[in-house]
Amino acid sequence: MRSGAAVLAALLLAAWPPPVTTDVAGNGECRFPGRLTEGTPWPLQRVLLDELWQDTKGAGVRVAVVDSGVDDVNPQLRDAVDAAAGKDLVGATDGTVDEAGHGTKVAGIIAARPRAGTGFVGLAPEATIIPIRQTDGRSSGAADAMAEAIDHAIAQGADVINISQDTSRPLAQDSPLGRAVARATAADVVVVASAGNDGRDGRLRNTYPAAFPGVLAVAASDRDGRRAAFSQPGGFVGVAAPGVDIVSTVPGGGQCVDSGTSFSAPYVAGLAALLRAKHPEWKAPQVVARIQATADREGDGRDDDLGWGVVDPVRAMGGADPVRAGGTRVLADPAPLGAGGDRRDRDTRLAAYAVAGGGLLVALVAGASKVLRDSRRRKRRS
């Protein structure tokens, strides 16, 4: 009979994509190394990159990828990975061995450098990746090892931690993994986790570590901005991000295409890295609040499929809202703050909005005062 630890180990990494993946050629495989995608992948086609990067590309921000390792041979990741800060919890490497390719895809979505011959690039292409190998890709990682990985990320100065792994087995906040997540949030780290891929039946269920307090849980959206069929819905979902037919880097070089909430989470982690670079004074809850408040949603409030909506990186970074032909705004206005979540979640969210909003109000008042002073000076001179 299998022990509880063995069962948990078997369940962990349920957020990984289906066993059959599709590469750029569409032949049902994802080979390493892969070929380059010449065009711009669809999630990036919807982002005005010049607008997104007008202030920063994420330089100075450290993002830990707790996964199957991150290959630093791929040219788009060679300068992104800090191997000296890495850790391997299942072998004797520095975290830069990736036999599965999963962690390398995750890291590419966050911080892949530009490369001639491809339109694919990471959302924060100057951020630094801390590679933490918590599974070898052939077996599931243990929750205790993930807790150790989180602690290592904190010790190495991570500003953001991406965890594209999960279990649907209930875990208490005082479990080793729950306590590690709490230590990360107490250390002012933005923790981003995938919601999981067991959502085809539509049943609401929590997954962990995504459902722990303070974690930004990410669902997968499709090209139409709806919940991907596989994406796990639930009351813990914070936002959604593209997770269908996602291009990213693979070990040895090149790219392939894959689907899953595993690849939605790093899209949000990359945005969090940009926000941390632009607003180093912001605390982690403020970063999370900004991502949620600027997400695109059709109705008011949050729902269990997409949380507060599909993230919009340009809007989150404070740039102009994209418009469709004819001038119609793509994005919905932010929903009223009182909707959705339990009382503790609402209180936390409102507090974060209040802090961020307070800073904006001060800036607006200061700007208005300057305009008034300048106007008076011009009148006196005339």
Protein Blocks (a to p, Z undefined) as FASTA:
>chain_A
ZZfklmmmmmgoklpccfbdcdfkonopacddddddfbacfklmmpcfklmmmmbgoiai
acddddebjafkbmklmmmpcfklgccfkbccehiacfkommmmmmmmmmpccdehiabd
cfblmbccddddfbghlaccdfklmmmmmmmmmmnopabdcddbddfbdcdfkbmklmmm
mmmmmnopacdddebjalmnopacdddfklpghiacdddddfkopacfklccdfklmbdc
dfehpacddehiacdddedjklmmmmmmmmmmmmmmmmmmbcfklmmmmmmmmpccfbec
jdfklonopcdfklmnopacdddehhiafbdcdddfkggcifklmmmmmmmmmmmmmmmm
mmmmmmmmmmmmmmmmmmmmZZ
